[in-house]
């Protein structure tokens, strides 16, 4: 029973991770759009580029976390 609850919890966590990843991808798209607008305006891009790099790093961490969640789900299902 405890494992079934843990599995359900991990499945919910996976759903949240998927939503978070999609939101992160959207933020990246928006930041890329801002960078393109800065190019056209001739403005300094340094801060915008740093923020984009931070967004990409965060996305990578989220994807690694999602992978760990999937592995835990697989483990729980094997042990069920």
N, C-alpha and C positions, 0 to 999 in steps of 0.2 A: 504494500500500500504506500509506504513512504517513497519507494522508487517511482511509483506512478505519479505521485505529487511532484516529485523532483523533475520527472519528465515533462509534466504539464508546465511547470515553471520555466523550464528551459525552452519549451516551444513558444511560450509567451515572450521570453527574452529574445528569441530568434526573430519573432515578428517585429519587436521593437527595433532590433538591430537593422532589419531590412528597411524599416521606415527611416531610421537615422541615416542610413547609407544613401537612400534616395534624396533625402533633404540635403545631405552634404554634396551630392553630385549637382543638385540644383544651385547651391551656393557657389560652387566652382564655375558653373556656366555663367552665372550672373557676374562673377568677378572677372571672368574672361571678357565678357561684354564691356565691362567698365574699362578694362585695359585697352580694348579696341577703340573705345571712345577717347581715351587719353592719347592714343596714337594720333588720332585725327586732330586733336586740339593742341598737340605739341607739348602737353603737360608732362611733368615728372612722373615716371612710372614706378619708381623704386618702392614706395610704400605699398602700392597696389600689387606689385610683383611679390613682395614679402608676404602679404596677406594671402595671395593665391598659393604660395608655397606652403603656408601654414594650413590652409584648407586641404591641400593635397596630402600633407603629412597626416592630418586628422583622419581623412578618408582611408588612408592606408592602415592606420591603427584600428579603425572601425571594421575594416575588412578582415584583419587578423583576428579581432575579437569574435567576429561572426564565425570564422573558421573554427575557433576553439569551441564555440557554442555547438556547432554542428557535430564536432567530434564527441562532445559530451552527450549529445542526444543519441548518437550512434552507439556509444558505450552503454548508455542506460537501456536502449532497446535490445542490445545483445544480452544484457544481464536479466532482462525481464522474463 
